Amino acid sequence: FNIYTLLLCWVCLVWCGASKVNRSPAANMAKNRISTQLKLSESEGEYVEKTFTTDDSVQLFHLRYCRERDLNLYFYGDRLNTVCKIVTEALEQKRAK
């Protein structure tokens, strides 16, 4: 993947997936845990709602921000570490099923 492919995938997953009513279990778990463990601003809450919709969107977030350490405009430092820990746990639990 190059950065443009990743960006295109992310945009598609976020905006196309945001219209889906049923979240995947991993996305739902990640979204709920992030919302309860961090006090989110309104814009952070909207970002989490739009970003964590499908298994693929959770996996893409993990790849981009947790493994490749790309810049995230909403979460950084300790808050990003917390989000990455939650996302990792959600993906691991999905794989265990």
matplotlib code that plots the C-alpha trace (Angstrom):
import matplotlib.pyplot as plt

x = [0.0, 1.1, -0.2, -2.8, -4.3, -4.5, -6.1, -8.6, -9.5, -9.9, -12.1, -14.3, -14.6, -15.3, -17.9, -19.4, -19.5, -20.9, -24.3, -24.6, -26.9, -25.4, -21.8, -19.5, -18.9, -15.2, -16.2, -19.0, -16.7, -13.9, -16.4, -18.0, -14.8, -13.2, -16.3, -16.4, -12.6, -11.9, -13.8, -14.5, -15.1, -18.0, -15.7, -13.8, -17.1, -18.2, -14.9, -15.2, -18.8, -17.7, -14.4, -15.4, -18.2, -16.8, -14.1, -12.2, -12.3, -11.1, -8.3, -7.3, -7.3, -5.0, -2.7, -2.4, -2.3, -1.2, 1.3, 2.6, 2.2, 0.7, -0.5, -4.1, -5.7, -8.0, -5.9, -2.2, 0.2, -1.4, -4.9, -3.8, -2.0, -5.3, -7.3, -4.7, -4.9, -8.7, -8.6, -6.0, -8.1, -11.2, -9.4, -7.9, -11.3, -12.7, -10.0, -10.5, -14.1]
y = [0.0, 3.5, 6.4, 7.4, 3.9, 3.9, 7.3, 6.3, 3.2, 5.1, 7.8, 5.1, 3.1, 6.1, 7.8, 4.7, 2.8, 5.6, 5.1, 1.5, 1.0, -2.3, -2.0, -5.0, -6.5, -5.3, -1.8, -1.7, -2.9, -0.4, 2.5, 1.7, 1.2, 4.4, 6.4, 5.1, 5.2, 8.6, 11.8, 12.8, 16.2, 16.6, 16.4, 13.3, 11.6, 12.3, 11.0, 7.8, 7.3, 7.7, 5.8, 2.6, 1.1, -2.1, -4.7, -3.3, 0.3, -0.9, -2.8, 0.2, 2.5, 0.0, -0.3, 3.4, 4.9, 2.1, 0.2, 2.8, 5.7, 8.0, 11.4, 11.4, 14.8, 13.7, 11.4, 11.6, 10.8, 8.9, 9.2, 7.6, 4.8, 4.2, 4.1, 1.7, -0.6, -0.7, -1.3, -4.1, -5.8, -5.5, -7.1, -9.8, -10.7, -10.8, -13.2, -15.5, -16.1]
z = [0.0, -0.6, 1.4, -1.2, -1.3, 2.5, 2.5, -0.2, 1.7, 5.0, 3.4, 1.8, 5.0, 7.1, 4.9, 3.3, 6.5, 8.6, 7.0, 8.2, 11.1, 12.4, 13.6, 13.6, 17.0, 17.0, 16.0, 18.5, 21.3, 20.4, 20.1, 23.4, 25.3, 23.9, 24.8, 28.4, 29.1, 27.7, 28.2, 24.5, 23.1, 20.7, 17.7, 19.1, 19.7, 16.1, 14.8, 16.9, 15.6, 12.0, 12.2, 14.1, 12.0, 10.5, 11.2, 8.2, 9.6, 13.0, 11.3, 9.1, 12.1, 13.9, 10.9, 10.3, 13.8, 16.1, 14.0, 11.5, 14.0, 11.5, 12.8, 14.1, 14.3, 17.2, 19.4, 20.2, 23.1, 26.0, 24.6, 21.3, 23.3, 25.2, 21.9, 20.4, 23.4, 23.1, 19.4, 19.7, 22.4, 20.2, 17.2, 19.4, 20.8, 17.2, 16.1, 19.1, 18.1]

ax = plt.figure().add_subplot(projection="3d")
ax.plot(x, y, z, "-o")
ax.set_aspect("equal")
plt.show()
